Amino acid sequence: MINSRIYLNVPYSQKDEAKALGAKWDANKKRWYASNNLDISLFKKWEQSASASQVSRTKPSSKTVLGITTQPKDKNFNAYNGNQPPWD
């Protein structure tokens, strides 16, 4: 597989570190990736299985403020939690 890509889950705060290791930005998918010609072990902390990321995106999030827990009306709504950019 020539030019295959391994997509990474890089938080915005760590983008410079990933870039310094050789990761590239895919503007169409809005995700960082590592080419297969790079040492993938350098990117282990940003690798995540597709099933794990899919589960976290499908769970509706709740929020507790002043002891009141709210649930989103839209079950597909996923509030920004600070771990991933809100546009993913």
Backbone torsions as a table, in degrees:
resi	resn	phi	psi	omega
1	MET	NA	103.0	179.4
2	ILE	-84.8	135.9	178.3
3	ASN	61.5	31.7	175.6
4	SER	-76.7	155.3	-175.9
5	ARG	-120.6	142.5	172.8
6	ILE	-113.6	112.4	-176.8
7	TYR	-79.2	143.0	-173.5
8	LEU	-119.9	155.0	174.3
9	ASN	-105.6	85.5	-176.2
10	VAL	-101.2	117.5	174.6
11	PRO	-63.6	150.6	-178.3
12	TYR	-54.3	-37.9	-177.6
13	SER	-66.9	-17.2	-178.3
14	GLN	-111.2	11.1	-176.3
15	LYS	-62.8	-37.1	-179.9
16	ASP	-66.8	-36.4	177.8
17	GLU	-65.5	-44.6	179.3
18	ALA	-64.7	-40.9	179.7
19	LYS	-63.9	-39.7	179.7
20	ALA	-64.8	-28.6	178.7
21	LEU	-82.5	-8.2	177.2
22	GLY	113.5	2.9	178.2
23	ALA	-68.2	150.3	179.5
24	LYS	-120.1	157.3	180.0
25	TRP	-99.1	127.6	174.4
26	ASP	-97.1	105.4	-175.2
27	ALA	-66.8	-31.3	-179.7
28	ASN	-69.2	-43.7	-179.2
29	LYS	-91.7	-10.0	-178.8
30	LYS	55.1	49.2	-179.7
31	ARG	-144.4	151.8	173.9
32	TRP	-82.7	149.2	177.1
33	TYR	-144.5	159.7	174.6
34	ALA	-117.8	134.3	176.3
35	SER	-72.6	155.4	-178.3
36	ASN	-69.5	-11.5	178.1
37	ASN	-84.6	-3.3	177.3
38	LEU	-93.0	160.5	175.7
39	ASP	-74.7	105.4	-174.4
40	ILE	-65.3	-24.6	-179.7
41	SER	-62.2	-22.0	177.4
42	LEU	-68.5	-21.5	-174.1
43	PHE	-108.3	13.4	-175.5
44	LYS	-55.6	-37.7	-175.7
45	LYS	-69.8	-14.6	179.6
46	TRP	-106.3	-3.9	177.9
47	GLU	-78.0	141.3	178.0
48	GLN	-150.6	136.9	-179.7
49	SER	-66.1	151.1	-179.3
50	ALA	-62.6	-36.3	-178.7
51	SER	-67.5	-37.0	179.7
52	ALA	-68.0	-41.0	179.4
53	SER	-71.8	-31.6	178.6
54	GLN	-67.1	-39.9	179.5
55	VAL	-63.1	-43.6	-177.4
56	SER	-67.8	-26.4	-179.6
57	ARG	-82.1	-24.3	-175.8
58	THR	-90.6	-15.5	178.5
59	LYS	-75.8	128.3	172.8
60	PRO	-70.7	140.7	-178.7
61	SER	-96.2	149.9	176.0
62	SER	-118.4	161.8	-178.5
63	LYS	-135.7	136.1	178.3
64	THR	-112.9	120.7	177.9
65	VAL	-131.8	126.2	179.3
66	LEU	53.6	37.2	177.3
67	GLY	80.4	4.1	-180.0
68	ILE	-108.0	123.6	178.0
69	THR	-97.4	127.7	179.5
70	THR	-112.9	149.0	175.6
71	GLN	-117.4	141.9	178.1
72	PRO	-68.6	146.4	178.3
73	LYS	-67.5	-41.3	178.6
74	ASP	-86.4	117.4	-176.7
75	LYS	-67.2	-17.8	178.4
76	ASN	-91.4	-1.0	180.0
77	PHE	-70.6	135.0	178.1
78	ASN	-130.8	106.6	-178.5
79	ALA	-68.4	150.8	178.5
80	TYR	-66.6	125.0	-178.2
81	ASN	-108.4	0.0	177.6
82	GLY	90.1	-9.6	-180.0
83	ASN	-87.4	-29.0	179.5
84	GLN	-132.7	153.7	177.0
85	PRO	-60.8	145.4	-176.4
86	PRO	-67.4	-14.9	-177.3
87	TRP	-89.0	-0.2	177.4
88	ASP	-84.9	NA	NA
